[in-house]
Amino acid sequence: MSVPLPPIDELIACPRCDTLHQCRVLAETERAACARCGTLLITPRTRSFLHVVALSFTAMILMVAAVFFPFLGISSHGLSHESSVFEAAMAFSDGWLAPLSLAVLLAIVLLPVARFIALIYTLWPLANGRPALRHAAFAFRFAEELQPWSMAEIFVIGTGVALVKVAGLAEISFGPAFWAFCALIVVTVLKTAFMSKWTIWEAIGR
């Protein structure tokens, strides 16, 4: 004798291992995690929304510092030079390399900022106990589509690999923008940890 499944709108699938779970209303101090792999599925609405909004604001401030402040300084044989991410991207803005400059700015700066803005637009009213804005569903879907293309952390990893090769040729110093990028990665990881997609979609639907 087969056991009937609950309605499909009461089911949630783990984004990591696809295990199906039946949803229920949680108290403010409870969290729901996958029974198989432990991935966070649902968090209390008020707490998770406020955390994600605060971390998104923090990430946008760090992004401004990371882009326009000096990123690296190189000195060799009495000569030194400091450059920011924006200056490095603009170095390719002339001639047939202009699309490369645009691609660097999009992947490192513009797409992450657009994602943070979309998350703030979606969650700010919900975090304050108000109904979702008119295009909240589109904004959140847009933010989710941009996630694989936001490559600030890949940029930092690539910079670290390049530094290993250049370290023997010149003296290198880290500028404030480098540490801002490192802090941005930490903030982004925390934001992802606090964000429950099911909770957000459920709140938008209401």
C-alpha angles and dihedrals in degrees: 000000000000121000112233115241120237119251113293093242088062093056128088126191122214108245091218107043103011094235111160119231133181113240126228136173112276130210120241092261097045131092130189120222133179112274091218107041104009097240112160109253108167132015130181107281103232097046097045095045094050092048094050093047092049092047091047091054090048091050092052091052091048090048092058090051092045094052104043105029120082110282103187137003122207124192129178133160093356095311123109137179136182125200137183127216091253092053091047092052093047090053087078096045096102126080126346092338092069093100088057090055091050092048092052092051092046097049097041104032120007101045096048090047091049090051093050091049091050091051092049091048090052101042106032096081092040092051089054095050096256129125119271118271121258099266098030094121092052092046093051092046088049090051091051092049091052095052097088091048097052101099107171091122091048088054092055092048091049090049090052091053091049091050091058089059096043098043093086094054103048143005111265128200127188118236127210091266091064092056090044088057091050090050089047091057091052091048091048092052091050091048091053091048093054096043117096110189094195091053091050095048091047091052093047090050091055 
